[in-house]
Amino acid sequence: MPAGKGQRPAFDTTVANHARVYNYLLGGKDNFAADRAAGDAAIKAHPATAYAARANRAFLARVVRYLAADAGIRQFLDIGTGIPAANNTHQVAESVAPECRIVYVDNDPVVLAHARALLTSSPEGATDYLDADLRDPGKILTQAARTLDFSQPVAVMLIAILHVIGDDDDPFGCVARLIDAVPSGSYLALSHVASDIEPEKVADAMGRLSRAGNRQGAARSHAEVTRFFGKLELVEPGLVQIPRWRPDIETKRSIPMWGGVARKP
């Protein structure tokens, strides 16, 4: 996108972007050459990378269905939305309860353009889209309050986003601020690349993606990912590999991603 004099461009298509690489791994077309090259490099380092992306998308759908149908959640704050694909949060939630309210958050102009065009709510519910960054939870909470009622339970969705936030940006503090702002009965759902499953391949793949995107991320261990939940109460089966979280079909295939859901008491 062109920029005015003295301004930086809104985004640089020669630098890989997490959301667009993810779109490529899912078989989408909303990506650029740099994103495809980064995705191919990650697959070369760890051939299961594309499968993991699809498994993560399926995990999202199962989590939202559980939260809407079993936990009775009617509000969702989805941070790190990604480019719209099948089974987006509002589609799954509103298929259970049309009155659900969803706020999507991302900081990539391509994601936001697609979100505004494609993520339309049911007449009974509401959908909003914020141009914001997980590293600025205050801005997210302030703007999300236009659509969400923070006196009522909210599901905070952090699906495949925390591993692109390095420790220097205090991801644990950012998550804690979000959870402090929601009431009892709210939920935190997240998935995260694992550093303790096939560690050498994962480290290689993460390194290639970080270099391609000029942004330092971090795979984390089971114990480190558990820290994000703090004093929240993990829902069964706890923090597990994402295909093993309440699966529709049982699988023994190993995926280097942890996923879980927890309730704020």
C-alpha positions in Angstrom: 0.0 0.0 0.0 1.4 3.4 -0.9 2.4 5.8 1.9 2.4 9.6 2.0 5.6 11.6 2.3 7.4 10.7 5.5 5.0 7.9 6.3 5.7 4.2 6.5 3.6 1.9 4.3 0.6 0.2 5.9 2.2 -3.1 5.2 5.1 -4.6 3.3 4.3 -7.4 1.0 7.9 -8.5 0.8 7.9 -9.4 4.5 6.0 -12.6 5.6 3.1 -12.0 7.9 1.8 -14.6 10.4 -1.8 -14.4 9.3 -1.0 -14.6 5.6 1.4 -17.5 6.1 -1.4 -19.3 8.1 -3.8 -18.6 5.2 -1.3 -20.2 2.8 -0.9 -23.3 5.0 -4.7 -23.7 5.1 -4.7 -23.7 1.3 -6.0 -20.1 0.9 -5.1 -17.6 -1.8 -4.9 -14.4 0.3 -1.1 -14.3 0.6 2.0 -13.0 -1.1 5.2 -14.6 -2.4 7.0 -13.8 0.8 4.3 -15.6 2.8 4.4 -18.7 0.6 8.2 -18.8 0.8 8.0 -18.6 4.6 5.3 -21.4 4.7 7.4 -23.6 2.4 10.5 -23.1 4.5 8.5 -24.1 7.7 7.2 -27.2 5.9 10.7 -28.1 4.9 11.8 -27.9 8.5 8.8 -29.7 9.8 6.6 -31.5 7.3 3.6 -31.6 9.6 3.3 -27.7 9.6 0.4 -27.6 7.2 -1.4 -30.4 9.0 -0.9 -28.5 12.2 -2.6 -25.4 10.7 -5.6 -27.4 9.7 -5.8 -29.2 13.1 -5.6 -25.8 14.8 -8.5 -24.5 12.7 -10.6 -27.6 13.7 -9.6 -27.0 17.4 -11.0 -23.4 17.1 -14.3 -24.7 15.9 -14.6 -27.4 18.6 -13.7 -24.8 21.3 -16.3 -22.3 20.2 -18.9 -24.9 19.9 -18.2 -26.1 23.5 -18.2 -22.5 24.8 -21.5 -21.6 23.1 -23.4 -24.9 23.5 -22.1 -26.3 26.8 -20.7 -23.3 28.7 -23.4 -20.9 27.6 -21.0 -18.2 26.5 -22.6 -15.5 24.3 -19.6 -13.1 24.0 -16.3 -13.7 22.2 -13.2 -11.6 22.0 -11.1 -13.2 19.2 -7.6 -11.8 19.1 -5.3 -12.6 16.2 -8.2 -13.4 14.0 -6.4 -14.4 10.9 -7.9 -14.1 7.4 -11.4 -15.5 7.3 -11.7 -19.2 6.4 -14.2 -21.9 7.2 -15.8 -22.1 10.6 -15.0 -18.6 11.8 -15.8 -17.9 15.5 -19.0 -16.0 14.8 -20.3 -18.7 12.4 -19.8 -21.5 14.9 -21.1 -19.5 17.9 -24.2 -18.1 16.1 -25.1 -21.5 14.7 -25.6 -22.4 18.4 -27.0 -19.1 19.6 -27.7 -16.4 17.0 -27.6 -13.7 19.6 -23.9 -14.1 20.2 -21.7 -11.0 20.1 -18.1 -11.3 18.6 -15.3 -8.8 18.4 -12.4 -9.8 16.1 -9.0 -8.2 16.6 -6.0 -8.1 14.3 -3.3 -5.6 13.2 -2.8 -6.7 9.6 -4.6 -4.5 6.9 -5.3 -7.6 4.7 -7.0 -9.4 7.6 -9.1 -6.4 8.5 -10.2 -5.8 4.9 -11.3 -9.4 4.6 -13.0 -9.4 8.0 -15.1 -6.3 7.2 -16.2 -7.8 3.9 -16.9 -11.3 5.0 -17.6 -11.6 8.7 -21.2 -10.5 8.9 -23.3 -11.3 12.0 -26.8 -12.8 12.3 -29.6 -10.2 12.7 -29.9 -11.1 16.4 -26.2 -10.9 17.2 -23.3 -8.4 16.6 -19.8 -8.5 15.1 -17.1 -5.9 15.2 -13.5 -5.7 14.0 -10.7 -3.8 15.8 -7.3 -2.8 14.3 -5.3 -3.5 17.5 -2.4 -5.5 18.8 -2.3 -8.1 21.5 0.6 -6.3 23.0 -1.8 -3.3 23.7 -4.6 -5.0 25.8 -5.8 -1.6 27.1 -6.7 -0.4 23.6 -8.4 -3.8 22.8 -10.5 -3.6 26.0 -11.5 0.0 25.5 -12.6 -0.5 21.9 -14.2 -3.9 22.4 -16.5 -2.4 25.1 -18.5 -0.8 22.2 -19.8 -4.3 21.4 -19.2 -6.5 24.4 -20.6 -6.1 27.9 -17.7 -6.7 30.3 -20.1 -7.2 33.2 -21.1 -10.5 31.6 -18.9 -13.5 30.8 -16.6 -13.3 27.8 -14.6 -15.9 26.0 -11.1 -14.6 25.3 -9.8 -16.5 22.3 -6.0 -16.5 21.7 -5.7 -19.2 19.0 -2.2 -19.6 17.5 -1.2 -16.0 18.4 0.9 -16.1 21.5 3.8 -17.9 19.9 4.4 -14.9 17.7 4.8 -12.7 20.8 8.3 -12.9 22.2 9.1 -12.8 25.9 10.4 -9.2 25.7 6.8 -8.1 25.0 5.5 -9.6 28.2 2.9 -12.0 26.7 2.0 -13.3 30.2 1.3 -9.8 31.4 -0.9 -9.1 28.3 -3.0 -12.1 28.9 -3.3 -11.4 32.6 -4.6 -7.9 31.8 -7.3 -9.3 29.5 -8.4 -11.9 32.1 -8.5 -9.3 34.9 -10.9 -7.3 32.8 -13.5 -10.1 32.4 -15.9 -11.3 35.1 -16.3 -14.6 36.8 -17.7 -17.2 34.5 -15.5 -16.0 31.6 -13.1 -18.3 29.7 -9.7 -18.2 28.2 -9.1 -20.5 25.1 -5.6 -20.7 23.5 -3.4 -22.8 21.3 0.3 -22.5 21.2 3.3 -24.0 19.3 5.1 -26.5 21.6 8.8 -26.4 22.3 8.8 -29.8 24.0 7.3 -31.9 21.1 9.8 -32.7 18.3 11.8 -29.7 19.7 14.5 -29.7 17.0 12.1 -29.6 14.1 9.9 -27.1 15.8 12.8 -24.8 16.6 14.0 -24.9 13.0 10.5 -24.1 11.6 9.9 -21.3 14.1 13.3 -19.9 13.3 12.6 -19.8 9.6 9.2 -18.1 10.2 10.7 -15.5 12.6 13.5 -14.6 10.1 11.1 -14.4 7.2 8.7 -12.1 9.2 11.4 -10.1 10.9 9.6 -10.8 14.2 10.9 -12.9 17.0 8.4 -15.5 18.3 8.7 -18.3 20.8 7.6 -21.8 21.0 6.9 -22.7 24.6 6.8 -25.9 26.8 3.7 -27.4 28.4 4.7 -25.8 31.7 5.2 -22.4 30.1 1.8 -22.5 28.2 0.1 -23.6 31.4 1.3 -20.3 33.0 -1.0 -18.3 30.7 -4.0 -19.8 32.6 -2.8 -18.6 36.0 -5.5 -19.4 38.6 -8.1 -20.2 36.0 -9.8 -23.7 36.1 -8.8 -25.8 33.2 -11.7 -27.6 31.5 -11.2 -31.4 30.8 -9.1 -32.8 29.3 -6.8 -29.9 30.3 -3.9 -28.6 28.3 -3.2 -31.3 25.6 -2.1 -31.6 22.0 -4.8 -29.8 20.0 -6.2 -32.9 18.1 -6.8 -34.5 21.5 -8.9 -31.7 22.9 -12.5 -33.1 22.8 -12.0 -34.6 19.3 -14.8 -35.4 16.9 -12.6 -38.3 15.7 -9.9 -39.8 17.9 -6.4 -39.6 16.5 -3.0 -40.6 17.8 -1.1 -38.4 15.4 1.3 -36.1 17.3 1.0 -32.3 16.6 3.5 -29.9 18.3 0.8 -27.5 19.5 -0.7 -27.3 23.0 -4.3 -26.2 23.4 -6.7 -25.8 26.2 -9.7 -23.9 27.7 -10.1 -22.6 31.2 -12.8 -20.9 33.3 -12.4 -17.9 35.5 -13.9 -18.8 38.9 
